[in-house]
Amino acid sequence: MYQKFQQRLKLLDAPDVEEALASSKIGLEKESLRVLPEGGISQTPHPAALGSPLRNPQITTDFSEALVELVT
């Protein structure tokens, strides 16, 4: 699976793709759960270093404090 991911990333590096992405009106979204070192889902508040999830247009928590969403 990792190899397939690397192949797809390499496709995005082509000059024509870079130009198309740079002029597009779409964004990318990355969601991830905050987890504890032991593997459980974090129950701590949204990290202060990321700013307020209610006021930052690029970082939200969606429906859960543990689910951080980065929006471009």
C-alpha positions as CSV (number, residue, x, y, z in Angstrom):
1,M,0.0,0.0,0.0
2,Y,2.8,2.4,0.8
3,Q,4.4,1.8,-2.6
4,K,1.1,2.7,-4.3
5,F,0.9,5.9,-2.2
6,Q,4.4,6.8,-3.3
7,Q,3.5,6.2,-7.0
8,R,0.5,8.5,-6.7
9,L,2.5,11.2,-5.0
10,K,5.1,11.1,-7.8
11,L,2.3,11.6,-10.4
12,L,1.4,14.9,-8.6
13,D,5.0,16.1,-9.1
14,A,4.6,16.4,-12.9
15,P,4.8,20.0,-14.3
16,D,1.4,20.0,-16.0
17,V,-0.3,18.7,-12.8
18,E,1.4,21.3,-10.6
19,E,0.2,24.0,-12.9
20,A,-3.3,22.7,-13.0
21,L,-3.4,22.4,-9.2
22,A,-2.0,25.9,-8.7
23,S,-4.7,27.4,-10.8
24,S,-7.6,25.4,-9.5
25,K,-10.3,26.5,-7.1
26,I,-10.3,23.4,-5.0
27,G,-8.6,22.6,-1.8
28,L,-7.3,19.6,0.0
29,E,-8.5,18.4,3.4
30,K,-6.6,16.3,5.9
31,E,-8.4,14.8,8.9
32,S,-6.7,13.0,11.7
33,L,-7.6,11.8,15.1
34,R,-5.5,12.9,18.0
35,V,-4.4,9.8,19.9
36,L,-2.5,9.1,23.1
37,P,0.9,7.3,23.0
38,E,-0.9,4.2,24.2
39,G,-3.2,4.3,21.2
40,G,-6.4,5.6,22.7
41,I,-8.3,8.6,21.4
42,S,-7.3,11.8,23.1
43,Q,-9.9,13.4,25.4
44,T,-7.9,16.6,26.0
45,P,-9.1,19.9,24.7
46,H,-8.1,21.2,21.2
47,P,-4.4,22.2,21.3
48,A,-3.9,25.9,22.0
49,A,-1.0,26.0,19.6
50,L,-3.4,25.5,16.7
51,G,-5.6,28.4,17.7
52,S,-9.3,28.4,18.3
53,P,-11.1,25.8,16.2
54,L,-14.1,28.2,16.0
55,R,-12.0,31.1,14.6
56,N,-9.3,29.5,12.4
57,P,-10.5,29.0,8.8
58,Q,-7.8,26.4,8.1
59,I,-8.0,24.3,11.3
60,T,-11.3,22.9,12.6
61,T,-12.4,20.1,14.8
62,D,-15.5,19.1,12.9
63,F,-17.7,17.2,15.3
64,S,-15.1,16.0,17.7
65,E,-12.3,17.6,19.7
66,A,-10.2,14.6,18.9
67,L,-10.7,15.0,15.1
68,V,-8.5,17.8,13.8
69,E,-9.2,18.9,10.2
70,L,-6.7,21.0,8.2
71,V,-8.3,22.7,5.2
72,T,-6.5,24.4,2.3
